[in-house]
């Protein structure tokens, strides 16, 4: 049975289960002596009774304890408590290389950077006579700041035949117990034969990992274990350059030498291998292929300019650009700037160099739309940002009813142009149209436009547009998911919770019935799970599935970050938002949401800096304004906080959500009369509209009325008001020392205060 939160093993208090497998569970824990977060790997009592399993567990601890290197997971402690053996290591925030590779091949510069760090860690181990014997992407961890950590030395042994090097059967998946050591697809030929493996076996495994990073597919994995073993022993995989144009011959040679069947023909040390990789980096691997093609092709699609007198055509112009973005994301190895970041340049006189710098792209697609009656003319041109030169241009004259055909034509033309320039591979399958109904599609775009604004009025408009789109086309999955997201968000921003939850569940059920395995649908399930069902664990699982289905889904990554941050997993939350920021660097929503994540983690100075960056994009973006106020109150700068909250109240016509923040800000600043006036206003308005009880509790807490504050919070919990999921906001920080605060956190499933 997994350990419950609060269980103590020596000085370590378990706070959450991180994962588990055949060799035990890994927990997040707190070291009471040093007040730091650690990872706790526990060998279950049943396994500890088996001598081989316990020997392997102790062996791994002894191996890691002998190493001290920045690219190897650090071991802090090892112990036993009432028959439970445990190892204590550093707590990492990030993801495995295996998770990164689900997105396909890596940019060569990044692959070489990670590869150099892996070889450095291997060299440190080999210098101690330690052979890993199970190097694979699942055992390589990438932290949020790009640091590589080699994990799981459970199969390691010493070259010189030390007692601890006795072969033990692996319990890893894809491994045949008792016959071979390692993991099929990554083990060396000598491991596949059951022979003793030395440090050169790790070099072969490293070659298989490097191959996958570069080529985007595994070197030796086949349909069956027997076929995989045969491939390792007898077959050479195709060179990476045959699978990915732009890979230089020098990198092919390094990979080929790592994967030689005979150990004597491989690199003879990890240090030699590291020197070879370093030489590739210094020689500029991305341009050494002898080709004029760009190594990292990238493009931004700007909103098409509306050249028609009808302002309603703005939505149509945005829709054309968005559909082209969707089509281009299907091109292999081409990075496409996200919609919200690219659309920040809407309506401006464009300096293409600044666009390229801001979006980190080399080319920009821009265009215009002109309508006359039912006739439509669309022009598009592809521009190189380095010199402003036009690389491709085209004009399309169509009937308005042929809008989707126009989008397909433009996308196909651009794909053809880019394939020749960037060797982007075969033409991708046509993008599935979200709906055949043009009016439904325009309603959907209006809904999406309003969803990002984050206040009750705009969210209600978003829900209205999404529902109208779904009424016109009941099979429109994105519209059904959008309605679910809008109503779930309204539970936070001021709609009566039971009504919001009922509408959100109804919409998400329709979406699931249409397309249960689409990322949009799993994202909606995650958002509804967090905001309506108070189930951050299920929400996290749904959002991780959404990210697996579509690694570029920015909103899924943002809400994954929120689910993690709300339940106290602050470091993992930051990593989720870092990836969202990489995908959508100029979105005020993404940047402000990242600041809110830091706010939930009580990293107030970092939150303030991040939220200021969001305001640089949009000075009056509401998510930034109230987030900044929360950080500034926590930092003791109350009047600055009040100023931001007063601005938000004005912008929203004193909406109750923002008025609640303002009342709390007044109370925190010692402006008691102002806080009491806001409290009275909200109490009076609660007779005619829904006012979230947690806000009343926040103002009462700031005024020192603790018992009344907890009464309001209990009402918020009973009503299932989504504010309670954001209980780590500084609004209720003054209550944190009260035992009732911790009890509420426990009942909400949000972990320790």
C-alpha positions, 0 to 999 in steps of 0.5 A, spaced: 500 500 500 502 506 498 504 511 504 499 516 506 501 523 506 504 525 513 507 518 514 514 519 517 520 515 515 526 517 520 526 525 519 522 525 512 515 526 512 511 524 506 507 529 502 505 526 496 506 520 491 510 521 485 510 515 482 511 507 482 514 501 479 516 494 480 522 496 485 517 501 489 514 507 490 517 514 489 514 520 494 515 527 495 517 528 502 520 534 507 526 533 510 525 536 517 532 537 519 534 541 513 527 544 511 528 542 504 523 538 499 526 531 497 525 525 493 524 518 497 524 512 494 521 506 498 522 499 497 516 495 499 516 491 505 514 485 501 520 486 496 525 487 502 524 480 504 527 478 498 535 478 498 536 480 491 531 485 490 534 488 497 541 487 494 539 491 488 536 497 492 542 497 496 547 496 491 543 502 487 544 507 493 552 505 494 553 506 487 550 513 487 553 515 493 560 514 490 558 519 485 558 526 485 557 530 479 552 535 476 549 530 471 548 524 476 542 524 481 544 526 487 543 521 493 542 525 500 541 519 505 539 511 506 535 508 511 530 503 514 524 504 518 520 498 521 522 494 515 521 499 510 528 501 506 528 508 503 533 512 499 533 520 499 535 523 493 534 530 490 527 532 488 527 534 480 522 538 477 522 537 469 521 531 465 524 525 462 528 525 456 523 519 454 517 524 455 521 530 451 522 525 445 514 524 444 514 530 441 519 527 435 526 529 433 529 534 437 533 540 434 540 538 433 543 544 437 539 541 443 540 534 442 548 535 442 547 539 448 543 534 452 548 528 449 554 532 452 551 532 459 549 525 458 557 523 456 559 527 462 555 524 467 557 517 464 564 519 464 564 520 471 561 514 473 566 510 468 572 513 472 569 510 478 569 503 475 561 504 474 557 501 468 550 503 468 547 498 464 540 500 463 541 507 459 535 509 456 531 515 455 526 513 461 533 514 465 535 521 463 531 527 466 531 534 463 530 539 469 526 545 467 533 549 466 536 544 461 540 540 466 541 533 465 541 528 470 542 520 469 537 516 473 536 509 476 543 505 477 539 499 479 543 495 474 549 498 475 556 494 476 563 495 477 568 493 472 572 489 476 568 484 478 566 487 485 561 483 489 555 488 488 556 487 480 553 480 481 547 480 475 540 481 478 534 480 474 531 487 471 524 488 473 524 494 468 519 493 462 521 490 455 526 486 459 527 479 459 528 477 467 534 472 468 537 472 461 539 479 459 541 485 463 538 492 460 532 494 456 530 492 449 532 497 444 537 500 448 542 494 450 548 492 447 549 486 443 554 483 449 548 484 453 543 481 448 547 475 448 548 475 456 555 476 456 558 481 461 558 488 459 563 494 460 563 501 460 563 500 452 556 497 453 554 504 456 556 507 449 552 503 445 546 504 449 548 512 449 548 511 441 541 508 441 539 514 445 542 519 441 540 516 434 532 517 437 534 524 439 536 526 432 532 521 428 525 522 431 525 514 431 528 508 435 534 505 432 532 497 434 525 497 437 521 492 433 514 489 433 517 483 438 522 482 443 525 477 438 526 481 432 528 487 437 534 482 439 535 480 432 536 487 430 541 489 435 545 483 434 545 483 426 542 490 423 545 497 422 539 502 423 539 507 417 543 513 418 540 519 421 541 523 415 537 519 411 531 520 416 532 527 417 535 532 412 540 537 415 544 532 419 551 532 417 555 526 415 560 528 421 554 527 426 552 520 422 559 518 423 559 519 431 552 515 431 555 509 427 561 509 431 557 508 438 553 503 435 558 498 432 557 491 434 564 489 437 566 493 443 573 494 440 570 498 434 566 503 438 569 509 442 573 507 447 571 512 453 565 516 454 571 522 455 573 521 447 565 521 445 564 527 449 570 530 445 567 528 439 561 531 440 564 538 443 568 538 436 561 538 432 558 543 437 564 548 436 564 546 428 557 549 428 553 542 426 547 546 424 550 548 418 555 543 416 551 539 412 553 542 405 546 544 404 543 551 403 537 549 407 535 552 414 536 547 420 531 549 424 525 552 419 520 557 423 514 561 421 509 566 424 503 567 421 500 574 422 493 576 422 490 577 415 489 585 414 481 586 413 481 590 407 473 590 407 469 596 410 465 590 414 468 590 421 465 583 422 470 580 417 476 581 422 473 574 425 474 571 418 481 574 417 483 571 424 480 564 422 484 564 415 490 565 419 489 560 424 487 555 419 493 556 416 497 555 423 493 549 424 496 546 417 503 548 418 504 545 425 503 538 421 509 539 417 515 535 420 521 539 423 518 546 422 516 550 428 510 555 428 509 560 432 503 560 436 496 564 434 496 568 440 503 570 440 503 572 432 496 575 433 500 580 438 502 584 431 495 585 429 494 592 426 501 594 427 506 597 421 510 591 421 518 591 421 519 584 419 526 584 423 522 585 430 517 580 428 522 575 427 526 577 433 520 577 438 517 570 435 524 567 434 522 565 427 526 566 420 520 567 416 513 570 416 506 569 412 502 575 412 496 577 407 490 581 406 482 579 405 478 583 401 470 582 400 465 585 395 458 582 395 459 574 395 466 575 392 473 574 396 480 576 394 485 573 399 493 575 398 498 572 402 506 572 401 512 569 405 517 574 407 524 572 410 525 576 416 533 577 415 532 582 409 525 583 408 525 579 401 519 576 399 520 568 398 513 566 395 506 570 394 499 568 391 492 571 390 486 567 391 479 569 388 473 565 390 466 565 392 465 566 399 462 559 400 469 556 398 472 559 404 475 552 407 477 551 400 481 557 400 484 555 406 486 549 403 489 552 397 493 557 401 496 551 406 498 547 400 501 552 396 505 554 403 507 547 404 509 546 397 514 552 398 517 550 404 518 543 403 523 545 397 526 550 402 527 546 408 526 539 406 520 538 410 518 531 408 512 529 404 506 533 404 502 532 411 495 529 411 490 535 410 488 538 416 481 536 418 476 541 418 473 543 424 466 544 421 463 545 414 459 551 417 462 557 416 457 561 420 458 556 426 466 557 425 465 565 425 461 564 432 467 559 434 472 565 433 468 570 437 467 565 443 475 564 443 476 571 442 472 573 448 475 567 453 481 570 453 479 576 457 478 573 464 472 577 466 465 575 467 462 579 462 467 576 456 466 569 459 459 569 458 459 572 451 464 566 450 459 561 452 454 564 448 458 564 442 460 557 443 453 554 444 451 558 438 456 555 434 455 548 437 447 549 435 449 550 428 453 544 428 452 539 433 458 535 431 463 541 432 468 538 437 472 545 439 465 549 440 463 544 445 469 543 448 470 551 448 463 552 452 465 547 457 471 551 458 467 557 458 462 555 464 468 552 468 472 558 468 465 562 470 465 558 476 471 562 478 469 569 475 462 570 478 457 565 476 453 561 481 457 554 482 451 549 481 449 553 474 456 553 472 458 546 473 451 543 470 453 547 464 460 545 464 458 538 465 453 538 459 458 541 454 464 536 456 459 530 456 457 532 448 465 533 447 467 526 449 461 523 446 464 526 439 471 525 440 474 522 446 481 522 444 482 529 442 487 534 446 481 539 446 476 534 449 481 532 454 483 539 456 476 541 457 475 535 462 481 537 466 479 544 466 472 542 468 475 537 473 479 542 477 474 548 477 467 544 478 469 537 481 475 539 485 479 534 483 486 536 482 489 529 481 484 527 476 485 534 472 492 533 472 491 526 469 487 529 464 491 535 462 497 530 461 493 526 457 492 532 453 499 534 452 501 527 450 496 527 444 498 534 442 505 537 445 503 544 443 497 545 446 498 551 450 492 551 454 493 544 456 500 546 459 497 552 462 492 548 466 496 543 468 501 548 471 495 550 475 493 543 477 500 542 480 500 549 483 494 549 486 495 542 489 502 544 492 507 541 486 510 548 485 516 546 482 513 541 477 508 547 475 513 552 473 516 547 468 509 546 465 508 554 464 515 554 462 514 550 456 507 554 455 511 560 455 516 557 450 510 555 445 506 562 446 511 567 448 507 573 447 501 571 449 498 576 455 494 570 458 500 565 458 505 570 461 500 572 466 498 565 468 505 563 469 505 569 474 499 566 477 503 560 478 508 563 481 504 567 486 500 560 488 507 557 490 508 563 494 514 565 490 512 573 490 518 576 487 518 572 482 511 572 481 511 580 480 517 580 475 513 575 471 507 579 471 510 585 470 512 582 463 505 580 462 503 587 463 509 589 458 504 586 453 498 588 455 498 594 460 490 592 462 490 585 462 486 583 468 489 577 470 496 581 470 493 586 475 490 582 480 496 577 480 500 583 481 496 586 487 497 579 490 504 579 489 505 586 492 501 585 498 505 579 500 511 584 499 509 589 503 507 594 498 500 595 499 499 602 496 501 599 489 497 593 490 491 597 491 492 602 485 492 596 480 486 593 484 482 600 483 484 600 476 481 592 475 475 594 478 474 600 474 475 596 467 470 591 469 465 596 472 466 593 479 465 586 477 464 582 484 470 578 482 475 584 482 471 588 487 473 582 492 480 583 491 480 590 492 476 590 498 482 585 501 487 590 498 484 595 502 484 591 508 491 589 507 493 596 507 490 598 513 484 602 510 479 599 514 473 604 512 474 602 505 475 595 506 468 595 510 465 599 505 467 594 499 464 588 504 457 592 505 457 593 497 458 586 496 453 583 501 448 588 498 449 585 491 449 578 494 441 579 494 441 580 487 447 577 484 451 571 486 457 573 490 463 568 492 463 567 499 471 566 499 471 573 497 467 575 503 472 571 507 478 574 504 476 581 506 474 579 513 480 575 514 484 582 512 480 586 517 481 580 523 474 577 523 477 570 523 471 566 525 467 570 520 472 569 515 472 561 516 464 561 516 465 564 509 470 559 506 466 553 509 460 556 505 465 557 499 466 549 500 459 547 500 457 551 494 463 548 490 466 555 488 472 554 484 475 560 488 477 554 493 481 551 488 486 557 488 486 557 496 493 558 496 492 565 493 495 570 498 488 572 499 487 568 505 495 567 507 493 571 514 489 565 516 494 560 515 497 559 522 489 557 524 488 549 524 482 550 520 486 553 514 490 546 514 483 542 515 480 546 509 486 544 505 486 537 507 478 537 505 480 540 498 485 535 497 490 541 496 496 538 500 499 541 506 498 549 507 
